[in-house]
Amino acid sequence: MTRSEPRSLLEHHRPDYAGGGIVNLMSTLIAARGGQPETPTLTALPPARLADTRNLVLLVIDGLGADWLQRHAPEGLLARHRIATLSTVFPATTAAAITTYLTGDAPLRHGLTGWHTYLRELGCVMAVLPGTPRYGGVSYARAGIDPARLFGTRPVFDRIATRSSVIAPQFIIDSDFNRAHSGQAERLGFQGLDDMFGQAARVIRAAPWRPGRRRHDADPRYLYLYWPRLDTIGHQQGIESAAAVGHLAQIEAALARFLEQIRGTDTQVLVCADHGQVDSTPETRVDLDDHPELAGCLALPLCGEPRAAFCYLRPGRERQFLDYCEAHLAERVEVVPSNRLIELGMFGSGERNPRLAERIGDYCLLARDNAIVVDRLPNERPHPVVGVHGGLSRAELEVPLALLRPD
């Protein structure tokens, strides 16, 4: 009896860049704030619905999946004000999606394809958000590298016609990555959930709008808020853990207080996410330490994400690599040529970053079910995670969009 071929993950779910994704949400926001979007606006939210609002606030909650929200808080504040379910980008991960939120561009154009990205121009695999080599060391700027020139992207905040604020945790607000992607926006750091909303309320109330006053005289603003704690809890304890569900309740309570603080300010608040998560198990973990023959085929450490691992092959090892994956890993991963992902539009459409092909290697190991693929450098300690993301499941790809008005 022969083993049946597993169905291709690429037949299940793909990111939407044509009108139902976070790229399109950013196009709507750009258009609503007087800019010129380069991709279609969001079908579920035309720019005209936001254009006359003095303050537009976008809160991105790291790790908040649409299905997870519906299962754990179906009557909560966010579910009650949910207007759409959106697709994130591929890979479904912070490095790719947050860069989309900050630039309005899909990964095809901005070129960041995972937490670990091979930057050929620097000659190493980088942890792109902290901006350090994977093996450790100093950040971009301390190494004498201009991160704005390195990334070569144009921030959303430089593409719109209104004042902007980036409100992010204190420990990352002045990182090289944030500086390169904040453009002309002011940067405000915070300590904790209430401080994040407090910073936003102070910006909003700095020049309050009064009925009867012309809106364009009221100094329209765009505020981008980023909250990472739910994702961190998911990684450490599992997204299905009581701690993660309890933290969602804390977020919604703080959001409700914020809406009361800004009542009467002509503000609309959008809440979305960069990706969802699935919980992994030790049984579905593929560790390259247990597969030395596979590891021997690789010219570089794995890049991308544990759920979408980009492989760079040594010359002459392609057949060995493919045969090994078919014989030993077919039930846990699907092997896809990286250029095929581009052809299928997985990273978006339109103008391609000239570095993209260098950053996705020869093949991608797409994890099935809740599997992950990991390796470890000599300086890296074992770092087990429970909640994971980056793959093509609905839980990872689909994120909720809520629209709230405090007035």
N, C-alpha and C positions, 0 to 999 in steps of 0.2 A: 504494500500500500504506500503510495507516494504522499509526501507532505504537501498540503495545499499551500499555494503562494499567499502570503499575507497581503491584504489590500493596501495599495499605496496610500500613504498619509496625504499625499498631494491631491487625492480625490476627495478628501473629507472637507477640510476647511482651508480657505486662503484669505489673506488680508484683503480688505476692500480699500482701494485708492480712488474709486470713481465717484464717490458721493456718500459713502457710509462709513468712513473711517476717521481716525483722529487727524490725519492729514487734511481732510476736508473740513473738519471742525476748525482747524487753524486758518484755513482759507476764509471761512465765514468770519472769523474774528478779525483777520487782516482787512477784509472788505468793510466790515462794520466800523473799523477805526480809521477809515480813509486811505487804506493801502490798496495795492493791486495784487491780488492773489494770482498765482501761476498754476494752480490746480483747481478742479471743480470745488465749489462750496458744498457744504453739508446739505443733503437733501432734506433732512429732518429739521433744519434750522437755517432758514434764509437770512442773509445779513440784515435785511430790512427790519427783522424782528429785534435786532440789537442796536441798530444804528443810532437811534435817538436817545439812548441811555447814557447818562453822564458817566457812570462808573461801570466798567465791565470787569468782573473778577473771575478768573479761572483758577480753581483749586484742583490740583492733580494729586490724587491719593495713590501712592505707590502700592501696587499689589491688589487693588480692588477689582475683582472679577465680577462680571455681570451676573452669572449664574450663582456665584457664591453669595452676592448681596441678596438676591431674590430668595435663596434658601434660608439665609440666617436673619434677615430683617425685612420680611415682605411687607410689613406695615410701618416700617421706619420712615424717617424724614426723607432720606434719599430715594427710597422706592416710591414714596408717594409723589415725588416731584420728578420722577424719571420720565424723560421725553423720548429716549431712544436707546438702543443698544448699538454700540459702535465697534468697529474692528480696530485693533491696534496694528502695528507694523510687524514685519518679519525681519529678524527674530523678535519674538514677543518678550522684550527685555528692556530694562531701564536705559542702558546706554544708547540703544537705537531709538526708543520711543521718546525719551526726554529730549534728545537732540531734535526730534521732530517737533515737539512742543515749543522748543526754543528757536527754531529756524523756520518752521512751516514746511520743511522739505521731507520727502520720504527718504529712507536709507539709500535708495539708488543714487540720490543726489548728494546727501550729506556724508555718506560713506562710512558711518560708524556702525559696526555689525556685531557688537557683543562686548561684554565686560572685558574680555581679553581680545585685542585686535592687533594683528601683525601690521606694523607700520614700517614698510620697506624703507621709507625715507629716513627713518631713525635706526634701522637695522636691528629691531628687536620687537618682541611681543610686549605690548603695553596694557596695563590696566587703565583704560582711557579716561574714566571719570576721576579717579584720584590723580591721574596723570603721571604715574610712575611705571618704570619697567616691571614686568611680572616678577623678576627675580629680586626686586627691591631697588632702592636708590632714591635720588632726588627727583623733584617734579620738573615739568617742562621748563618753567621759567628759571628755576635754580640751575638747570643745565644749560641755560643760555638760549633756549628755544622760545620763540614767540608763538604761543598757542593759537592766537588769532590767525596768523599766517599759516600755521600748520594745518588747521582745520579748513580754512578758506571759505567758511560759510557766512551768510548774512543773517544776523539775528532778526527775529520778528520785530523786536523793539525799534529797529532801524528801518523797518518797512512800513510803519504805520505813522499816522499824522497826529497822535496824541501822546501825552506824557505817560511814562510807564514805570512800574515798580516790580522788581523781582524780590520775593520774600521767601527765604529758604533757611534751613537750619544754620546756626552760627558756624558749625564746624565745616560747612562747605560753601558758605555764601561768597567767600573771597578766594575760592579755589581757582586754579588756572582755567579749568573747564568753564566754570561759571563766569569768570571775567571775559573769556573769549566769546561766550554766547549771550551775554547780557547787553552788549552794545551800549546804547546811550541811556538805558534804564538805570534808575537808582537801585542799589542793592541794599536790602535790609535783612539782617540776621535775626533769628529768634531762638529762644530757649523754651521749648515746650509748646503744647497745643494752644493753650490760651494766649500765650505771647504771640504766636503766629497770627491769630485772629486779631489780637490787640494792635499789632503793627499795622495790619490792613485797615482796621477801623480808624486809626489815627490818620492814615493817608487819605482815606475817604472823607473824613470830617474836617480836613485841613482847610478846605474852601467849600463849604456846604452850598448846595444848589437850593434856591428858593423858588417856589411856584411864581410864575409870571416873569421870571428872568429868562432871557434867551439862553438856550442850552449851550451854544458855542461860546458864550461868555463865562460859562461855569467851569472852565478848565477840565474838559473830559479826560478820563484816565483809563488805563488798562493795568490791572494788577494780576500778576502770576504768582500763585502760592504753591509750594511743593511740600507735601507731608510724607516722610518715608517710613514711619514707625510700623505700620501694618505689614509692610513687606518684610521688615526685619523680624517681627514676631513670627511671621509665616516661615521664614527660613529657619529660625531657631527652634520653634515648637510645633510647627505645622499650621497651615492655613485653616485646617479644620479644628484646631485646638480651641479650648475654652478661652484662652488668653487672646486669640485673634478675634473671636466673636465679641468678647468683652471690650476689646479696644474699639471695635466698630461703634459700640454704644457710646463710648467716650467721645469719639469723633462727632457723632451726630448731636450729642448734647452740647458740645462746644460750638458746633455750627449753628445750632438753634440760638445760643446766647449771642453769637456774632450777628445774626440776622436782627435780633432785637437792638443791638448796639447801633446798627446802621439804618434803622428804620427812618424813612423820610429823606433819604439822601439820593434818590433816583439811581438805584444800583440794581444790577442783575448779577446773580452769582451762578456760574456754571461749575459743576463738579464732575470730573471724569477721572481716568486712571491711565497708567502706562501699560498695564498688563494684568492678568490674573495669575493664579498659581494652582499647581496640583501638588499633592503630598507624595513624595517618593518613599520607597522602602529599601532596606538593605538587599533584599532578594533581587531587585531589578537594577541594581547598581552595576555598571560595567566599569571596572577599574583597570586601567592599562597595566598596572603592576601585575595583574593576573593574566595578562595577554601579551607576553614579551614578543611574540612573533608579530603581532599587530603593531606594537610600539616600534619595532625595528624597521617598519616600513615608513616611518614618519621622519621628515627632515626638521620639523619644528614641533614644539609643544602644541597641544590642542588649542584652538582659538574659538572665539564665539562664546557659546554657552553649553552647559552640560546637556541641554535638551536639543541643541543644534550646534554640533561641534564641527568646526571647519578643520579639514585635514590637509596638510602639505606633505606630499609624498617624495620620497627619495627617488632619484632616477632609476628606472628599471624595476621598480617595486609595485607597479600598479596592479599587475595580474595577481601577485601574491596577496596584496591588500584586499582586492575584491573577493578572491577565493576564500580568504580567511573569514571575512565578514559574512559571506554566504554560508559557510560551514558552521560557524560558531555563534553568530550574533543576529541572524536574520529575524528571530522572534522578538528581539529587543530594539533593533535599530533598522532603519531603511537607509541605504547608501544612495545618495543622489549626486550626480556631477554638479559642481557648484555653478558652472555656466548655464546648466539647465534651469536653475533657480532664477537666474536673470531672465532667461527666455520666457519663463512662465509668469513673469511680472511679480515675483514674490517680494522684491524690494521696492516696487513701484514702477512708474513709467515716466517717460520723458528724458530729460537730460541726465546723463550718467556721470557720476564722479569718476575722474580718470584713474583714481586709485582703487576703485571698487574691486576689480578682479584680483588685485594683490591681497585684498583683505578678506577674501572668502575661500582661498585655497583651491585645491583640486577637487575635493569631494566634501560633502556635508553628511554627517551621521545624524539623521533625524530620529529622535527617540520615540518609540512606540509606548502607548499606555502611559505609565508613570516612570519609565526608565530614565536613567541619566548615564552619561559617559564622562569619565573624569580621568585626569592624570595628575601627577604631582611633581613639582620641581624639587631638587635636593633640599632647598631651604624652606619648603612648605610643609607645615605640619598637617596631619589628617584633619580635615575640616568637614565633618558630616553636616549636611543640611537636610531638612525635612521638606519644607515647601520649596518648589522649584518652578522655573518658567523658561521661556524661550522657544517652546515647541508650537505645534499646530493644533492642539486640542481647543475646543470651544472654551474651556475653562481659562486657558491662557490668552486666547486671541480676543475674546469678547469682553468689552468693558462698558459700564453704564454711563449714560450722560443724563445728569439732572440739571434742571433750571429752576432757580429759586429767586423770588422777589420779596424783599422784606416789607414793601409798602402795602 
